[in-house]
Amino acid sequence: MRVAIASDHAAIDMKSALADCLREAGHQVIDLGPATSDSVDYPDYGYKLAEEIASGRAERGVALCGSGIGISMAVNRNPACRCALVSEGLSAKLSREHNDANVIAMGARLVGIEIAKDCLDIFLNTEFGGDRHQRRVDKLSAPKREGVTA
């Protein structure tokens, strides 16, 4: 699988460790940076990652920053992306099974490396459940306000 990975300066060590895990598992890694721990802006890297997914150059993505929140917001600006912020294995599993997430985000200041590795493994090895979930996933890329009740 082709997996794009990007971070900000706060998550550079986690990005490196997860990229190594991906390579060891036989995946092709597209490392979008940064290459150093110099301060950078997470939206820039989130947008780069989103473009890799939207263009089809990557099948899945991993977005990392200090909390995971900011970079996940940046990735989700692209309607082709369904980025889920995860912090443990069950959320990683459900992000794929129910939401067909194509990107996961994690916070390096909040999630330890072993949990991050577990989340990544589960994310990459869980299939989308389809069926009743498909209708909901379709609405994520084409939101309509019709029929919405308060």
C-alpha positions in Angstrom: 0.0 0.0 0.0 1.2 3.6 -0.7 0.9 5.5 2.6 1.6 9.3 2.8 2.8 10.6 6.2 3.3 14.2 7.3 3.8 16.0 10.6 4.7 19.2 12.2 7.8 19.8 14.2 6.2 18.5 17.4 5.7 15.0 15.9 8.9 14.6 13.9 10.1 11.7 16.0 6.8 9.9 15.9 6.7 10.4 12.1 10.1 8.8 11.7 9.2 5.8 13.9 5.9 5.2 12.1 7.5 5.6 8.7 10.0 2.9 9.7 7.2 0.6 10.8 5.4 1.1 7.5 8.5 0.3 5.5 9.2 -2.8 7.7 5.6 -4.0 6.9 6.3 -3.7 3.2 4.4 -0.4 2.5 5.6 2.3 0.2 6.0 5.4 2.3 5.6 8.9 0.9 7.3 11.1 3.5 6.0 14.7 3.1 8.1 16.2 5.8 9.3 18.0 7.6 12.8 16.8 7.6 13.9 18.7 10.7 12.5 19.8 14.1 12.5 23.4 13.0 9.1 25.1 13.7 6.6 24.7 10.8 2.9 25.2 10.3 0.8 22.1 10.5 -1.8 23.3 8.0 0.9 23.3 5.2 1.7 19.6 5.9 -2.0 18.7 6.3 -2.8 20.2 2.9 0.1 18.4 1.3 -1.1 15.1 2.7 -4.7 15.7 1.6 -3.5 16.4 -1.9 -1.6 13.0 -2.0 -4.8 11.3 -1.0 -7.1 13.3 -3.4 -4.8 12.7 -6.3 -4.6 9.0 -5.7 -0.8 9.1 -5.3 -1.4 7.6 -1.8 -4.1 5.2 -0.7 -3.9 6.0 3.0 -2.4 8.8 5.1 -1.0 9.4 8.5 -1.2 13.0 9.9 0.7 13.9 13.0 1.1 17.0 15.1 1.4 17.8 18.8 -2.3 17.1 19.6 -3.4 15.7 16.2 -6.3 18.2 16.2 -4.9 20.9 14.0 -3.5 18.7 11.3 -6.7 16.6 11.1 -8.7 19.8 10.6 -6.3 20.8 7.7 -6.6 17.4 6.1 -10.4 17.4 6.3 -10.6 20.6 4.4 -10.2 18.4 1.3 -13.5 16.7 0.5 -11.7 13.6 -0.8 -10.3 13.0 2.7 -11.9 11.4 5.7 -9.3 12.0 8.5 -10.1 10.5 11.9 -8.3 11.7 15.0 -7.5 8.5 17.0 -5.9 7.8 20.3 -6.4 4.1 20.8 -7.1 0.9 18.8 -10.9 0.9 18.9 -11.1 4.4 17.5 -8.7 3.4 14.7 -10.8 0.3 14.0 -14.1 2.1 13.9 -12.7 4.9 11.8 -12.1 2.3 9.0 -15.1 0.0 9.7 -17.8 2.6 10.0 -16.4 5.8 8.4 -14.0 4.5 5.7 -11.3 6.8 7.0 -8.5 7.2 4.5 -6.3 9.2 6.9 -5.6 8.9 10.6 -4.3 11.7 12.8 -2.6 11.3 16.1 -1.1 13.7 18.6 2.5 13.0 19.5 2.1 14.8 22.8 -0.9 12.7 23.7 -0.3 9.2 22.3 2.7 7.1 23.1 4.6 5.5 20.3 3.5 1.9 21.0 -0.2 2.9 21.0 0.5 4.9 17.8 2.0 1.8 16.2 -1.0 -0.3 17.3 -3.4 2.3 15.9 -1.6 2.4 12.6 -1.6 -1.4 12.3 -5.3 -1.6 13.0 -6.1 1.3 10.7 -4.3 -0.4 7.8 -5.7 -3.8 8.4 -9.4 -3.0 9.0 -11.8 -3.1 6.0 -14.7 -0.7 5.5 -18.0 -2.4 6.6 -20.0 -0.9 3.8 -23.8 -1.6 3.9 -25.6 0.9 6.1 -22.4 2.9 6.6 -21.9 3.6 2.9 -24.9 6.0 2.8 -23.4 8.0 5.7 -19.9 8.0 4.2 -21.3 9.3 0.9 -22.7 12.3 2.7 -19.3 13.3 4.1 -18.1 14.2 0.6 -21.4 15.7 -0.6 -23.2 17.3 2.3 -26.8 18.2 1.8 -29.0 20.0 4.3 -32.3 18.5 3.0 -34.2 16.4 5.5 -32.0 17.4 8.4 -33.9 17.6 11.6 -32.8 19.4 14.8 
